[in-house]
Amino acid sequence: MNIWVVGRSYPMKKNKMRGSFELEQAQLLSAHGHCVTYLAAVLHPVNKVKKWGFCHFKDGEINVHVASVSFLPERMHVHPKWLLVRVWKKLLETAEKEYGMPDIIHIHYPGMNFIPEAVLPYQKKGVKIVTTDHWTKTLTDNM
């Protein structure tokens, strides 16, 4: 099965290992014989992954595609929607070109990572969209 896993970031010491849980889940899927691509967009003034811009590499058997976009007011968590849509569309289109249409897109932390304009067109093409929200605030209805 071709599965894309969407995470918050790619885990590194300089970003406090953000994305480690999502990557670990992707590795478990890969260990069970699935073709897994891990996708993340990082909008931050300093915490780039590998290099600024779009990059892809392998982490074991996982195909990793990350967009590192320099964005100064990151601490405010106010990213222009047009920028997020553009970055995510390019990430998804690149993954599709390289690995084909996924069977499933699994989005972790959808409150942070879900860009409907980029992801929902895949649902119309028959791709299953799965979201996992890890925030206690959601469970306690405290958002």
C-alpha positions in Angstrom: 0.0 0.0 0.0 1.3 3.5 -0.8 0.9 5.7 2.3 1.8 9.3 2.8 2.3 10.4 6.4 2.0 14.2 7.1 3.9 15.4 10.1 4.7 18.6 11.9 8.4 18.6 11.0 11.3 16.3 10.5 12.9 15.5 13.9 16.2 17.0 14.7 17.9 18.2 17.9 17.6 21.8 16.8 13.8 21.6 16.5 13.4 19.6 19.8 12.7 16.4 17.8 9.4 17.8 16.5 7.9 15.2 14.2 9.5 12.2 15.9 6.2 10.6 16.8 4.9 10.9 13.2 8.1 9.6 11.7 8.1 6.7 14.1 4.6 5.8 13.0 5.7 6.0 9.3 8.6 3.7 10.1 6.2 1.1 11.7 4.1 1.2 8.5 7.2 0.7 6.4 8.3 -2.2 8.5 5.1 -3.9 7.7 5.7 -3.7 4.0 4.1 -0.5 2.9 5.6 2.1 0.7 5.7 5.2 2.9 6.4 8.8 2.2 6.8 11.3 5.0 5.8 14.9 4.3 6.4 18.0 6.4 6.4 21.8 5.9 8.5 23.9 8.2 7.9 27.6 8.3 10.4 29.0 10.6 13.1 31.7 10.6 16.0 29.3 11.6 14.9 25.6 11.9 15.5 24.5 8.4 15.7 20.8 7.5 18.8 20.0 5.4 18.5 23.2 3.4 16.1 26.0 2.7 13.4 25.2 0.1 12.2 21.8 -0.9 14.4 18.7 -0.3 13.9 15.0 -0.4 16.0 12.2 1.0 15.7 8.7 2.5 15.4 7.8 6.1 15.9 4.1 6.1 13.1 2.9 3.8 11.0 6.1 4.3 10.9 8.6 1.4 11.1 12.0 3.1 10.0 15.3 1.5 10.3 18.5 3.5 9.7 22.1 2.6 11.8 24.5 4.8 10.4 28.0 4.2 12.0 31.0 6.0 9.2 32.8 7.7 10.1 35.3 10.4 6.9 35.7 12.5 6.8 31.9 13.2 6.3 32.3 16.9 2.9 33.9 16.3 1.8 30.8 14.4 0.1 33.1 11.8 1.1 31.9 8.4 -0.5 33.4 5.3 -2.9 30.8 3.9 -1.7 31.4 0.3 1.8 30.4 1.4 0.7 27.3 3.2 -1.5 26.2 0.3 1.3 26.8 -2.2 3.9 24.9 -0.1 1.6 21.9 0.6 0.4 21.6 -3.0 4.0 21.5 -4.2 4.9 18.9 -1.6 2.0 16.7 -2.5 2.5 17.1 -6.3 6.2 16.2 -6.0 5.4 13.1 -4.0 2.7 12.1 -6.5 5.1 12.5 -9.4 7.8 10.4 -7.7 5.8 7.7 -6.0 2.4 7.7 -7.7 -1.1 8.3 -6.2 -1.3 7.3 -2.6 -3.9 4.9 -1.2 -4.0 6.7 2.1 -2.9 10.1 3.3 -2.5 10.1 7.1 -2.4 13.6 8.6 -1.1 13.9 12.2 -2.0 17.0 14.1 -4.6 18.2 11.6 -5.1 21.5 13.4 -1.5 22.3 12.5 -1.1 20.4 9.2 -4.4 20.2 7.4 -4.6 22.4 4.4 -8.0 21.4 2.8 -7.2 23.1 -0.6 -4.1 20.9 -1.0 -5.4 17.6 0.4 -9.1 17.3 -0.4 -8.6 17.1 -4.2 -6.9 13.7 -3.4 -10.1 12.5 -1.7 -12.0 13.3 -4.8 -9.6 11.0 -6.7 -10.4 8.1 -4.3 -7.6 8.5 -1.8 -8.5 7.8 1.8 -7.7 10.7 4.2 -7.1 9.7 7.8 -6.4 12.2 10.6 -5.0 11.7 14.0 -5.4 14.5 16.5 -3.0 14.1 19.4 -4.1 17.1 21.4 -5.7 16.6 24.8 -7.6 19.8 24.2 -9.7 18.1 21.6 -10.6 15.2 23.9 -11.5 17.5 26.7 -13.5 19.8 24.4 -11.2 22.7 25.5 -10.2 24.3 22.3 
